[in-house]
Amino acid sequence: MTTQNSRSTRITQITQNPPASHTSLTVHQTARPNGFPTRDHFAFVESPVPAPGPGTALVENLYWSVDPYHREMMDGDFELNAPLEGRTLGRVIASRDPGLRAGDVVLHRLGWRTHAVVTLGTHGTRKIQQYEGVPLSAYLSILGGTGLTAYVALTRTLRLKPGEDLFVSAAAGGVGTAVGRIARLLGAGRIIGSAGSAAKAAYLTGHLGFDAAFDYHAGTVRELLATAAPDGIDAYVDNVGGDHLEGAIASLRDHGRIAWVGAVGQYNTAEPPAAPRNLFDVVGKSLRLEGVLVRNHTDVQSEFEEFLVPHLRSGHLSPDVTVIDGFGRIVDAFIGMLRGENLGKMLVRA
């Protein structure tokens, strides 16, 4: 069932019963995929709910983030037959840490499990400051690592100036929608996005304020972008790589900038694509290409919240999320996200 709230937040709900309160479920990766992952690469492991030790707290998880980078980590970074990591939002239900009390809501990276024992300052664990009028889903999407990635890409990597024209690939995804929202608040000129279907492209222009958008299946990215931005672009946030990067290099004006966030276009391929054929134009146009790792910019979180929270509280801005209900559907949510079945950030809710 798909619902639309009064602030144009898209929420896709698939109901699933939660596990019993005395049982903890954890998702393990059991094999390395060769190409696109399937459910057979994962297993749900049941165990008793753990107890917190000194200096730790037990968290019952409320929301889980499934992200494109998880696919890349499946090729070797994730240990087999061990719990998967990932950004998670949970509520403290028992604590032996004086810095955490029952009822506190924390973010952590202990990931795909119903319960976690956390320690402040490790595995990204921090207590969130809850703002009145801001939904919990925001803390894992526009106000979480996804939004912070977009903000850092725009303000630190690209140093986007008011009036500059911007292209965003995978623009209907989590980071892409956040980039579009934040770039508009920063005073960007024309904002152009690519997406995986005509319906998603229409969503970008009809609901998210993009000036132009295209379905990258409708032709070559280079030609489609040239049509959407005939006068060129100043900056590009790359979530795809490959032909999107090549097309952006072709459209960038002299001294343009590229913030490279991800390469979802190659995560499921056995061999990475060759470098863009026009890569040397980076020299000819004096372009700058820089990778973006949000973990290098955690010090920006307070500034980011100060910038964004007033817009969330006023209703001027809302999280763009697709929410699947039930921890038992987390693998389905992950695979669905890789297939492009989400608009905005893909989340799983307990």
C-alpha positions in Angstrom: 0.0 0.0 0.0 1.3 3.4 -0.9 0.3 6.5 1.0 1.1 10.2 0.5 1.1 12.5 3.6 0.2 16.2 3.7 3.8 17.2 3.2 4.3 15.1 0.1 6.4 12.5 1.8 6.1 9.2 -0.1 5.7 6.2 2.1 5.4 2.6 0.8 4.2 0.3 3.5 4.5 -3.5 3.4 3.2 -5.1 6.7 5.2 -7.8 8.5 4.7 -9.1 12.1 7.7 -8.3 14.4 9.6 -11.0 16.3 8.7 -11.9 19.8 10.1 -9.4 22.3 12.4 -12.0 24.0 14.0 -13.0 20.7 16.6 -11.1 18.7 16.9 -11.5 15.0 20.1 -10.8 13.0 20.8 -10.9 9.3 24.0 -12.6 8.1 25.5 -12.7 4.7 26.1 -16.3 3.8 27.7 -16.2 0.4 29.4 -13.8 -2.1 27.1 -12.8 -5.0 28.3 -13.0 -8.6 26.3 -10.2 -10.0 22.9 -9.2 -8.5 22.3 -10.5 -5.0 19.3 -12.7 -4.1 17.6 -13.7 -0.8 19.8 -16.9 -0.9 22.8 -14.8 0.0 21.3 -13.9 3.4 20.1 -15.7 6.5 18.0 -14.6 9.5 19.7 -15.9 12.8 17.6 -16.1 16.0 19.1 -15.6 19.5 18.1 -14.4 22.9 17.9 -10.7 23.4 21.4 -9.7 24.7 22.0 -8.0 28.1 24.0 -4.8 28.4 27.3 -4.9 30.3 29.0 -2.0 32.2 29.2 1.1 30.1 26.8 -0.1 27.5 23.1 0.1 26.7 20.6 -2.3 25.1 18.7 -0.8 22.1 15.6 -2.0 20.5 15.9 -0.9 16.9 13.1 1.1 15.2 14.4 1.9 11.7 17.0 0.5 9.5 18.7 2.0 6.4 19.5 -0.1 3.4 22.0 1.6 1.1 23.7 1.1 -2.3 27.1 0.8 -0.6 26.0 -2.4 1.1 26.1 -4.1 -2.3 29.7 -3.1 -2.8 30.6 -4.4 0.7 29.1 -7.8 0.0 31.9 -8.5 -2.4 34.5 -8.8 0.4 34.1 -6.2 3.2 31.3 -7.9 5.0 32.4 -11.0 6.9 30.4 -14.1 6.0 28.1 -15.6 8.6 28.4 -12.5 10.8 25.9 -9.7 11.5 25.7 -7.0 8.8 26.5 -3.4 9.6 24.4 -0.4 8.6 22.9 2.8 9.9 20.1 2.2 12.4 17.9 4.1 14.7 16.8 2.6 18.0 15.4 3.3 21.5 17.3 2.4 24.7 15.4 -0.2 26.7 18.1 -0.9 29.3 21.2 0.9 30.2 24.4 0.6 32.2 25.9 3.7 30.7 25.3 6.9 32.7 25.2 8.8 29.4 22.1 6.9 28.2 18.7 6.4 29.8 15.8 4.2 28.9 13.8 5.9 26.2 16.7 7.8 24.6 16.9 7.4 20.8 20.3 6.7 19.3 21.9 6.3 15.9 24.4 3.5 15.4 26.0 1.3 12.7 25.4 -2.1 14.3 22.9 -2.6 11.6 20.7 -5.4 10.5 19.4 -6.8 13.8 16.4 -6.2 16.0 18.4 -5.5 19.1 21.9 -4.1 19.7 24.2 -3.5 22.6 25.8 -0.1 22.0 28.5 2.1 23.5 28.5 5.8 22.9 31.2 6.9 20.5 31.8 3.5 19.0 30.2 2.1 15.8 28.9 5.7 15.1 26.7 5.5 18.2 25.3 8.9 19.3 22.2 10.1 21.0 20.1 12.1 18.7 18.6 15.4 19.6 14.9 15.0 18.8 13.2 18.1 17.4 9.5 18.7 17.8 7.7 18.2 14.6 10.5 16.2 12.9 9.5 12.5 12.2 11.9 9.7 13.2 12.3 8.7 9.6 14.1 12.0 9.0 17.0 11.0 11.2 18.0 8.2 8.8 17.2 10.1 5.7 17.3 13.9 5.0 18.7 14.6 8.5 20.9 11.6 8.8 23.9 10.3 6.9 22.1 10.5 3.6 21.3 14.2 4.0 24.7 14.9 5.4 26.3 13.3 2.4 24.3 15.6 0.1 25.1 18.7 2.2 28.8 17.9 2.3 28.9 17.2 -1.4 27.2 20.6 -2.1 28.9 22.8 0.4 32.3 21.3 0.9 33.2 19.4 -2.3 31.4 21.5 -4.9 31.2 24.7 -2.9 28.0 25.4 -4.9 27.2 29.1 -5.4 23.8 30.7 -5.8 22.7 30.6 -9.4 25.0 27.7 -10.5 23.5 24.9 -12.5 23.6 21.4 -11.1 23.2 17.8 -12.4 22.4 14.9 -10.1 22.4 11.3 -11.1 20.2 8.7 -9.4 18.2 11.8 -8.5 15.1 9.9 -7.3 17.1 7.9 -4.7 18.0 8.8 -1.1 21.1 11.0 -1.7 19.7 12.3 -5.0 16.5 13.6 -3.6 18.4 15.1 -0.6 20.8 16.9 -3.1 17.9 18.4 -5.0 16.1 19.6 -1.8 19.2 21.1 -0.3 20.6 22.6 -3.5 17.3 24.5 -3.9 17.6 25.8 -0.4 21.2 26.9 -1.2 20.0 28.9 -4.2 21.1 26.7 -7.1 20.2 27.8 -10.6 18.8 25.0 -12.8 18.7 21.5 -11.2 18.7 18.6 -13.6 18.3 14.9 -12.6 18.5 11.5 -14.1 16.3 8.6 -13.0 15.5 5.0 -14.0 12.0 5.6 -15.4 9.8 8.2 -16.9 7.6 8.1 -13.9 10.5 8.9 -11.6 11.7 11.7 -13.9 8.2 13.2 -13.7 8.3 12.9 -9.9 11.5 14.9 -9.8 10.0 17.8 -11.8 6.5 17.5 -10.5 7.1 17.1 -6.7 10.7 17.9 -5.9 11.3 21.1 -7.8 13.8 19.8 -10.4 13.9 22.0 -13.5 14.5 19.1 -15.8 14.8 15.4 -15.5 15.2 12.4 -17.9 14.9 8.6 -17.9 18.5 7.5 -18.7 17.0 4.4 -20.6 15.6 6.8 -23.2 19.0 7.4 -25.0 22.6 8.1 -24.2 23.1 10.1 -21.0 25.4 12.4 -22.9 22.7 13.3 -25.4 19.9 13.4 -22.9 21.8 15.7 -20.6 22.8 18.0 -23.4 19.1 18.3 -24.3 18.1 19.0 -20.7 21.0 21.4 -20.1 21.8 22.9 -23.5 23.9 25.7 -22.0 25.9 23.3 -19.8 26.3 22.7 -16.1 28.5 24.1 -13.4 28.5 21.1 -11.0 27.6 17.4 -10.8 26.8 15.1 -7.9 27.6 11.6 -9.2 25.8 8.6 -7.6 26.2 6.3 -10.7 29.6 6.6 -12.4 30.1 5.1 -15.9 28.2 6.7 -18.7 26.7 9.3 -16.3 30.1 10.5 -15.5 31.1 10.6 -19.1 27.9 12.6 -19.9 28.5 15.1 -17.1 32.1 15.7 -18.2 30.8 16.5 -21.6 28.3 19.1 -20.3 30.4 20.7 -17.6 31.6 24.2 -18.3 35.2 25.2 -17.8 36.3 25.0 -14.1 33.3 22.8 -13.3 33.3 20.5 -10.3 32.3 16.9 -9.7 31.4 15.4 -6.3 31.6 11.6 -6.7 29.4 10.0 -4.0 28.8 6.5 -5.4 28.9 4.2 -8.5 25.6 2.2 -8.2 25.9 1.6 -12.0 28.7 -0.8 -11.5 28.0 -2.5 -8.1 26.4 -5.5 -9.6 28.9 -6.0 -12.5 31.6 -8.6 -12.4 34.1 -6.2 -14.0 34.0 -2.4 -13.5 33.5 -0.3 -16.6 36.4 1.3 -18.4 37.1 4.9 -17.5 35.0 7.5 -19.3 36.2 8.0 -22.9 36.4 11.7 -22.4 38.2 11.6 -19.0 41.1 13.7 -20.4 38.6 16.6 -20.8 39.0 17.0 -17.0 42.4 18.5 -18.0 41.2 20.5 -21.0 38.3 22.1 -19.1 40.2 22.5 -15.8 37.6 20.4 -14.0 37.9 19.2 -10.4 36.7 15.7 -9.4 36.7 14.7 -5.7 35.3 11.7 -3.9 32.9 12.2 -1.0 33.0 10.1 2.2 30.6 11.4 4.7 32.6 9.8 7.6 35.3 12.4 7.0 32.8 15.2 7.8 31.0 14.2 11.0 32.0 17.5 12.4 29.6 19.2 10.0 26.5 17.5 11.6 25.6 20.4 14.0 25.9 23.0 11.2 23.8 20.8 9.0 21.1 20.4 11.6 21.1 24.2 12.3 20.6 24.8 8.5 18.0 22.1 7.9 15.8 21.6 11.0 13.9 24.9 10.7 12.8 23.9 7.2 11.7 20.5 8.5 9.8 21.9 11.5 8.0 24.5 9.4 6.9 21.8 6.9 8.7 23.6 4.1 10.7 20.4 3.7 9.9 16.8 4.4 11.8 13.5 4.2 11.6 11.7 0.9 11.3 8.1 2.0 10.0 4.7 1.0 9.3 2.8 4.2 8.8 -1.0 4.4 7.2 -2.3 7.5 8.7 -5.4 9.3 12.3 -6.3 10.0 11.6 -9.6 8.2 11.4 -7.7 5.0 14.8 -6.0 5.2 16.4 -8.2 2.6 13.5 -7.6 0.3 13.9 -3.8 0.9 17.6 -4.0 0.1 17.1 -5.9 -3.1 14.2 -3.6 -4.0 16.4 -0.6 -3.5 19.0 -2.0 -5.8 16.3 -2.5 -8.4 15.1 1.1 -8.1 11.8 0.3 -6.4 12.1 3.3 -4.0 11.5 7.0 -4.3 13.8 8.8 -1.9 15.5 6.9 0.9 14.7 3.3 1.4 14.0 2.5 5.1 12.7 -0.5 7.1 10.5 0.2 10.1 10.0 -2.2 13.0 
